[in-house]
């Protein structure tokens, strides 16, 4: 109905077409620095603010000839399963016992670095759900060659409560090992407008669809969280198309928010 060539407000947008906010640009720069020096990084954000999208963009841009990227999304893993998840992604059958699996992993990391001349980047998503035992195991994993270097780049990604947890005294030993910290905030009103415009242009839109007052309402509803912006915009476009209205105004957005969105 709007003459678009793709759905503009979905998670499957190619990483090269994402809205590159100043914060996202800064986050990618920090993460690239972290992996080039085998550092320990932490990325936090509120729910729906694009932390996983930022990681997708980051990994898509990595040269796979130089980096082996491991991604763990089940963060309720025990220390043993943490090692097993990494080893299985490396194509190695993990040992049953944790200590033996740990030695296996360190051997594999040495081979990848020494023989293949590649670096391992391990990304743990939803890391705010990690148990204290698994955090301790991460600390042991990063303790290599008498604590002189990290055997891999480790990136923990989680909601803001991850950093709240790491600030506790009981996690001091882990917190002190963190090299890079990235926080992704909500968009402000201007960035919300630029985000919407960028996604519409990706979908082939050549004109304004949302009025300024409509964007005001979307920002008010979403508080600048990307996931909520996507919901409000997508439902508004569907409603406008059903009514054969080429322009989305603030009254339509208000109606959608009140009747269709949580």
C-alpha positions as CSV (number, residue, x, y, z in Angstrom):
1,X,0.0,0.0,0.0
2,X,2.8,2.4,0.8
3,X,5.0,1.2,-2.1
4,X,7.7,-0.2,0.2
5,X,10.0,-2.9,-1.0
6,X,10.6,-4.5,2.5
7,X,9.2,-4.4,6.0
8,X,10.9,-1.5,7.7
9,X,10.3,-2.2,11.3
10,X,11.5,-5.8,11.9
11,X,14.5,-7.3,13.5
12,X,15.7,-8.9,10.3
13,X,16.9,-5.7,8.7
14,X,20.5,-6.2,7.3
15,X,23.1,-4.9,9.7
16,X,24.4,-2.6,6.9
17,X,21.1,-0.8,6.8
18,X,20.7,-0.2,10.5
19,X,20.4,3.3,12.0
20,X,24.0,4.2,13.0
21,X,23.3,6.4,16.1
22,X,26.3,8.1,17.7
23,X,26.0,5.6,20.6
24,X,26.0,2.6,18.3
25,X,29.1,4.0,16.5
26,X,30.9,4.5,19.8
27,X,29.9,1.0,21.0
28,X,31.2,-0.6,17.8
29,X,34.5,1.3,18.1
30,X,35.0,0.1,21.7
31,X,34.2,-3.5,20.9
32,X,36.5,-3.5,17.9
33,X,39.3,-2.2,20.2
34,X,38.4,-4.8,22.8
35,X,38.7,-7.8,20.3
36,X,41.9,-6.5,18.7
37,X,43.5,-6.6,22.1
38,X,41.8,-9.7,23.5
39,X,40.0,-7.7,26.2
40,X,37.0,-8.4,28.5
41,X,34.0,-6.1,27.6
42,X,30.5,-5.7,29.0
43,X,27.6,-4.3,27.1
44,X,24.4,-3.3,28.9
45,X,21.1,-1.7,28.0
46,X,17.5,-1.5,29.1
47,X,15.1,-4.1,27.6
48,X,14.5,-3.5,23.9
49,X,17.2,-0.8,23.4
50,X,19.2,-2.7,20.8
51,X,22.0,-4.5,22.6
52,X,21.6,-7.7,20.6
53,X,21.2,-5.7,17.4
54,X,24.5,-3.9,18.2
55,X,26.2,-7.3,18.7
56,X,24.8,-8.5,15.4
57,X,26.2,-5.5,13.6
58,X,29.5,-5.9,15.4
59,X,29.9,-9.6,14.5
60,X,28.8,-9.1,10.9
61,X,31.6,-6.6,10.4
62,X,34.3,-8.8,11.8
63,X,36.7,-10.5,9.4
64,X,36.1,-14.2,9.8
65,X,39.5,-14.9,8.4
66,X,40.9,-13.4,11.5
67,X,38.3,-14.1,14.1
68,X,36.4,-17.2,15.3
69,X,33.1,-15.9,16.8
70,X,31.2,-18.0,19.4
71,X,27.8,-16.9,20.6
72,X,26.1,-18.2,23.7
73,X,22.5,-17.2,24.3
74,X,21.5,-19.6,27.1
75,X,23.0,-17.7,30.1
76,X,21.5,-20.0,32.7
77,X,24.4,-22.4,32.1
78,X,26.3,-24.1,34.8
79,X,30.1,-23.7,34.6
80,X,30.4,-27.2,33.1
81,X,27.8,-26.4,30.4
82,X,29.5,-23.1,29.8
83,X,32.7,-24.9,28.7
84,X,30.8,-27.5,26.8
85,X,28.9,-24.9,24.8
86,X,32.1,-23.2,23.8
87,X,33.9,-26.5,22.9
88,X,31.0,-27.8,20.8
89,X,31.0,-24.6,18.8
90,X,34.7,-25.1,18.2
91,X,33.9,-28.6,16.9
92,X,35.4,-30.4,19.9
93,X,33.7,-33.1,21.9
94,X,33.9,-31.8,25.5
95,X,35.1,-33.9,28.4
96,X,32.6,-34.7,31.0
97,X,34.5,-33.2,33.9
98,X,34.7,-29.4,34.3
99,X,38.5,-29.2,35.0
100,X,39.3,-31.5,32.0
101,X,36.9,-29.4,29.8
102,X,38.7,-26.3,30.9
103,X,42.1,-27.7,30.0
104,X,40.6,-28.8,26.6
105,X,39.4,-25.3,25.9
106,X,42.8,-23.7,26.8
107,X,44.5,-26.1,24.4
108,X,42.1,-25.3,21.6
109,X,42.5,-21.6,22.2
110,X,46.3,-22.0,22.0
111,X,45.9,-23.9,18.7
112,X,43.6,-21.4,17.1
113,X,45.9,-18.5,18.1
114,X,49.3,-20.2,17.5
115,X,48.6,-22.4,14.5
116,X,45.6,-20.8,12.7
117,X,46.7,-17.3,13.7
118,X,43.1,-16.4,14.5
119,X,41.5,-14.9,17.6
120,X,38.4,-16.3,19.4
121,X,35.6,-13.9,20.4
122,X,33.1,-15.3,22.8
123,X,29.8,-13.4,23.2
124,X,27.6,-14.3,26.1
125,X,24.1,-12.8,25.7
126,X,21.5,-12.4,28.5
127,X,24.5,-12.4,30.8
128,X,22.5,-10.8,33.7
129,X,21.2,-14.3,34.2
130,X,24.6,-15.9,34.8
131,X,25.1,-17.6,38.2
132,X,27.8,-16.5,40.6
133,X,29.6,-19.8,39.9
134,X,29.7,-19.2,36.2
135,X,31.0,-15.7,36.8
136,X,33.8,-17.2,38.8
137,X,34.6,-19.6,36.1
138,X,34.8,-16.8,33.6
139,X,37.4,-15.2,35.9
140,X,39.4,-18.4,35.9
141,X,39.1,-18.6,32.1
142,X,40.6,-15.2,31.7
143,X,43.5,-16.1,34.0
144,X,46.1,-17.2,31.6
145,X,49.9,-17.3,31.7
146,X,50.1,-16.0,35.2
147,X,47.4,-13.4,34.5
148,X,49.6,-11.8,31.8
149,X,47.1,-12.0,28.9
150,X,43.6,-13.1,28.0
151,X,43.3,-16.3,26.0
152,X,40.3,-14.9,24.1
153,X,38.1,-11.8,23.8
154,X,35.0,-12.1,26.0
155,X,31.9,-9.9,25.7
156,X,29.1,-10.1,28.2
157,X,25.8,-8.7,27.0
158,X,22.9,-8.1,29.3
159,X,20.2,-5.8,30.8
160,X,21.3,-3.0,33.1
161,X,20.9,-5.3,36.1
162,X,24.1,-7.0,34.9
163,X,26.1,-4.0,35.9
164,X,24.2,-3.7,39.1
165,X,25.2,-7.3,39.9
166,X,28.8,-6.7,39.0
167,X,29.0,-3.7,41.4
168,X,28.4,-5.9,44.4
169,X,31.4,-6.6,46.5
170,X,31.0,-10.4,46.0
171,X,31.7,-9.8,42.3
172,X,34.7,-7.5,42.8
173,X,37.2,-10.0,41.4
174,X,35.2,-10.3,38.1
175,X,34.5,-6.6,37.9
176,X,38.2,-5.6,38.2
177,X,39.0,-7.7,35.1
178,X,36.6,-5.7,32.9
179,X,38.5,-3.7,30.3
180,X,35.7,-2.0,28.3
181,X,32.2,-1.0,29.4
182,X,29.5,0.0,27.0
183,X,26.1,1.3,27.9
184,X,23.4,1.7,25.2
185,X,20.7,4.3,26.3
186,X,17.3,4.9,24.8
187,X,17.0,7.3,21.8
188,X,16.0,10.9,22.4
189,X,13.2,12.4,20.4
190,X,15.6,13.5,17.5
191,X,17.2,10.1,17.3
192,X,13.8,8.4,17.3
193,X,12.8,10.5,14.2
194,X,16.1,9.6,12.5
195,X,15.7,5.9,13.4
196,X,12.2,5.9,11.8
197,X,13.5,7.7,8.7
198,X,16.4,5.4,8.3
199,X,14.2,2.3,8.4
200,X,11.7,3.7,6.0
201,X,14.5,4.6,3.6
202,X,15.8,1.0,3.8
203,X,12.4,-0.2,2.8
204,X,12.4,2.1,-0.3
205,X,10.2,4.9,1.1
206,X,10.7,8.2,-0.8
207,X,8.3,10.4,1.2
208,X,7.2,11.3,4.7
209,X,4.7,8.8,6.1
210,X,4.7,9.8,9.8
211,X,3.8,13.4,10.8
212,X,6.0,15.2,13.4
213,X,3.1,14.9,15.9
214,X,2.9,11.2,15.2
215,X,6.6,10.8,15.9
216,X,6.0,12.7,19.2
217,X,3.4,10.1,20.2
218,X,5.7,7.2,19.2
219,X,8.5,8.6,21.2
220,X,6.2,9.2,24.2
221,X,5.0,5.6,24.0
222,X,8.4,4.0,23.4
223,X,10.6,6.2,25.6
224,X,13.2,5.8,22.8
225,X,13.5,2.0,23.0
226,X,14.0,0.6,19.6
227,X,11.8,-2.5,20.0
228,X,8.9,-0.3,21.2
229,X,9.4,2.1,18.3
230,X,9.2,-0.8,15.9
231,X,6.0,-2.0,17.4
232,X,4.3,1.4,17.3
233,X,5.4,2.1,13.8
234,X,4.5,-1.3,12.4
235,X,1.0,-1.4,14.0
236,X,0.4,2.2,12.8
237,X,1.4,1.3,9.2
238,X,-0.9,-1.7,9.3
239,X,-3.8,0.4,10.6
240,X,-3.2,3.2,8.1
241,X,-3.1,0.7,5.2
242,X,-6.3,-0.9,6.3
243,X,-8.0,2.5,6.3
244,X,-6.4,3.5,3.0
245,X,-4.7,6.5,4.7
246,X,-1.3,7.4,3.1
247,X,-0.3,9.6,6.1
248,X,0.1,8.4,9.7
249,X,-0.9,11.2,12.1
250,X,-0.9,11.5,15.9
251,X,-4.5,10.6,16.3
252,X,-4.0,7.2,14.5
253,X,-0.9,6.5,16.6
254,X,-2.8,7.3,19.8
255,X,-5.6,5.0,18.8
256,X,-3.1,2.2,18.0
257,X,-1.3,2.6,21.3
258,X,-4.5,2.6,23.3
259,X,-6.1,-0.4,21.5
260,X,-3.4,-2.6,20.2
261,X,-0.2,-2.2,22.2
262,X,0.6,-3.2,25.8
